[in-house]
């Protein structure tokens, strides 16, 4: 009996989810942070949903843990440090903030001169990299929050994404049409890539030093060390974000046609596509163990998807067919909180699965 | 071509959302012990009760940590110190419900390597491994 994907919708944000990030695997599991825009900036009098509210969730279930309150504008970027003890957010209120991810308390507010778009911790959580509309990369020493950050200039348009790479010895940054590699120690540019189309996202995979860049309908893979191209795929629609599975077997991507696409990384074959979101997908990321991926959309929701459909993991519970009956297998276990009708609703709510190959789901 | 009949993957429940009245980060959540200790005044009897529940929480967190340490050991090389100064090394497999026995493989003993073995926990003084 073939199983179809049941995406799990995480409620809470009512505004578009523009960024999401997973922590590493900690003794308490792994965690997920999501950032959303506040109310439309053209409605300054709207209270409540006026400001972006980054949220922390348990990574494997999507359960809400807490909301970081304090920003006074849309939150464009959010990240967690490796052990999920700290969070950092980048906002339209011209600040980046560092938070205690256990208590939810604000630890630091770092003033900038324009909208901040991206934040990233080093592996040891000692430094925070920020970038935004003022076209400067800033490096803050989190042990000396009063000290002035080191600044790297060179970008000619607003910085959309900035990431530490090569064990924090280098920095990768993307603006509208370029991706640049900088040396941390000398603060100078090492190499750059130019694009004809706007770069929509960038992901760095430390194991294998791979950089995933999306622009237009392309999903491109480059060496993070040399920036040399490795391969690229074309999707059916404009892609806003893509993520490579930790074992580099698949990649997932989502964009303007509201669908999530899953590809075989080695062959480039499209394996699955899922409808589910009611708006463009802004961000998509695999969990650190590769068992699920999360997508954030303009529709204000965060959804979790299984990498191997039908596997027991997190809130997904595998069902074994009854041995003696030749009939359609039905779940034997009574789910106290969800009736079968509700289960059907959860699954079919908005996810029509379109298999591009055989019904046996390749995973 | 007929679309195959599929059933949706069952779920235990939906992810929990915000409670709607607080910012969360529950003080009795999983990671509670990672928060810095708030100093408490000792006089009031109501404080006594919360001390007990604090102790309970601490015990629960320590138990959880121990169970997670066992999980982290699976598949790893562990060295055990047994009675009378005997030291053995093995690959840790699993423990039983009461943590009375450890199932190990490739147990290196002074008299040879045992492919699979059960180590009685009451015989173990200490064990160490690198995660």
Interface residues (C-beta under 8 A of the other chain):
Chain A: X1 X2 X3 X4 X5 X6 X8 X9 X10 X11 X12 X27 X28 X55 X56 X57 X61 X62 X63 X64 X65 X66 X67 X68 X69 X85 X102 X103 X104 X304 X306 X309 X310 X315 X316 X317 X318 X319 X328 X329 X331 X333 X335 X337 X338 X343 X344 X346 X347 X348 X353 X359
Chain B: X4 X5 X6 X7 X8 X9 X10 X11 X12 X13 X14 X15 X16 X17 X18 X19 X23 X24 X25 X26 X29 X30 X31 X34 X35 X65 X68 X72
